[in-house]
Amino acid sequence: MLRVIITGATGKMGLEAVKAVLADKEFEVAGVLGNINAIGQDIGILTGKGETGIKIRNDFSAMIREIRPDVVLDLTNAEAGFKIIMHCLEEGINCVSGSTGFSAEQLEQINRLTDEKGLTVMLVPNFSIGAVLMMKFAEQAGRYFNNVEILEMHHEKKKDSPSGTAIKTAEMIMKNDIDYNTNLPESFEKIAGCRGGKVGNINIHSIRIPGFVATQEVIFGGVGQLLRLRHETINREAFMPGVIFSLKKSSELKGYIYGLESLL
């Protein structure tokens, strides 16, 4: 049985993850880190599962030293998540993180220290199996189209733009070693930023508005045709099979792993 600490446990994604991990007989929820306003509350009450005896805490350093889990599941954000991952590496604990928005320098540091310590750190921008398949299909379609743009839509509380999934999708498409979108005429923006940001030469457009959970559309254009690859997350339960799968793999694999597609 793997003993798991879950950080960001009182967020919407965190609460779903707590329920999923509690329901799996291969895991024990050994501790939870959550919002300071929920300190001392039973996490089971917040998830609607009844009392579990697992109290929400906010001192990660004390918790990890006291509990010594097998793995930490981080569901916070780039700022907190980087500190959590670094602390896990210092303490010799494996980590699976769904946080996004890390800089290239932070990713390089995580990669280097993971190898040096002989540990496992998985960075998973999207735990949805369907989203990962959409990304793989986009990579394949990119072999046959020279023009592509990405539109990603998330709820209004998502702070980073673009999403880690959109960035990863663009990176996967560019593996085809094709110069995308070079046949477009010169243009100018009447309003700065209206053409979105770019990864390589692939434009990414971000929408943040209530009503979405997570949606991404990859649009390929060719002569007389369009190919649209679209994935919609209806609710956060969609991420839970990927969360459980990643946690189980964390005890089997070693090293720095980026993206759920690396595990499939």
Order of alpha helices (4+ residues) and beta strands (2+ residues): beta-alpha-beta-alpha-beta-alpha-beta-alpha-beta-alpha-beta-alpha-beta-alpha-beta-beta-beta-beta-alpha-beta
